[in-house]
């Protein structure tokens, strides 16, 4: 029997798993992409996963509706399956006439995930380091471009083959890289808390974000002044006692400080205070931290469950041959060693017992490769990536200056992770960029309020002109 030459379109495949959630039908799709898009002939391949959500009642228009692709923050985080698309930014996107793509960026979720187990197939440390160098924004964007071509194949109207983008945090960095590499493929772009600094190395970034972290610490202790003594008691306990965590990691004083990452999110002060209060009461009652408290602390940090968040975090700022070389650690030691002291004997010996111990934020440090259970197994890889000098260009400033794609972005004035001043500079460097600056939200504004996505779409439509 002769084999048919008819090729089924990706959107019409019957073997793709699908199911319903409130407001939409979900298709779980996989795409094969080269590990290195610039050298696809080397044969190395990745399997990229995306959830495709079509609004209920519009399944028959799957070949017509424009796509909006959501790019998650991180780096190193997958997209979660929503219970409903009738609220939040999902609802806004559907009201704007889109079908939605939720991408697990390469190395995350179901997209050829990176962890100590999956890297075992790469025999040497050098091979592992080389492999992980292909998991930055430029390769993520090239995956997206490949997926766009597959899903939009056969559309006659060129405009309908373009894709809109919504990038949160690091996802916004990816949006700007997409605008640099494939500007003609994008219909519209929205960025929430992720207008990137156009730097070539991360040192200047940490100079700025440490300053913001100091401000957040002062605000926290002004809100919860009794936590000054509580934190010192906890630090003293961790300094003299080896405290193991349920996942095999170690709760050192410096790891406890990392709870300050929560200061960047709405409600973060309350989250940290709850842990501090709880831990202090544990020590008061039994002289040790309870399993309940330790388990909660593990759950508040994602460096083990999403290891790319540590080992690639500083590299997202590296361009044109610059290595990160543990930038946050170097900047802290040179400029902020007193505020973010890591010599606990010095802290506890200070004459003023009411002096607060400051929490750190999103910064990564080489000692994490000893304190976190999963990161211990990736220590040599992380060290190799910190010294790697082969990073290419992420942003094309000339292309960005001449940009004609409608772009709108929200910059949170008090954002602890993405510095306001850098974001403002970048927004002025992108042609046609419509910037919204607000202090009403912190870094997670898009999940805190549907107003964020609604306002950005209004900016793109020109409904708001008083800027």
C-alpha angles and dihedrals in degrees: 000000000000116000115240117242090208110124118207113227114242090242092056100049113130095202093065112107114241138175141160133262127177106297099001152050115239125212118191108214135183126201128192113228133173115258087226111032090192091057105030093156093072087084099232112136139187130202110228119200127207135170112223114202122195118190113250112264093024100076090114090058095058091117092052110038115095118243127238113197118207116212113200128222126250123057096255106027129122127216118261123227108250119225089219141010093204094090141044122015090330090067091046092052093049091048087054089057101258137138110216135236118196107193127202097212114229111284094026137090109338096344103101090296121220118228137126091275098051091046092057089087089067102078105204133042090240090055092047092050092049090050094052092049086076094066102079131107096277093058092041089055092049088053089053092050091051091050091048091055092049096048096042096044113133098022108137098202109077092209090058091057091064121095132217121224135213114187125186118198107314085012086066089055087055090050091056090048088051090051088052097048106031110015093155091060095061126084098182136349132206126188126194118193092333113092097140129226109248092226130135098219133022102240095096090047093058092045086061100039094048088058090052090047090055089054092050091050091052090050092048095052090044087056095044106023094168089061088074091076093035092056091047090053091049092047091049090052093048090046094059100030130063103228118192122202126224091251094054097263128121126247101218122172090255091052090050088054089060090073083087088084084085090066087078094065135070107268092015095127090057092047093054093042090054091055094044092049092046095047092048091051089050090056091045092053104037109003092245140070116266125239087244092058094044092049091051090051091052090051092053094061124063102189094105098041092043104028095174085069087071106030097045102030098098094038091067086077096047121103138162100015100318118140122212096220092189093304098183090052093049094046092048093051093047102040111010106032093121097049094043099032117182097184099091095189088060092049095049093044095056111124094232106069090190093063107120124238106228123228120226124226136213095330120124125219136192092242089066087075087070102037099049117069099216094040091056088067090051097044098114092046092050092049090049092051091049089057096040114122101180097092115136133208119300100180131040105207094192092054091046093051091054094043116144098177112110107252129180126179139178118221116195108219093212096041108147096196106041112041115236095218094053091046091051091052092050094047088057089051095058116080114242094004113161109205128198115195118194140161092198093094140034128221095300096053094130091062093037096058139012087216090080096063093037092054093048092053089049089053091052092050092049093242088131114054106155096097 
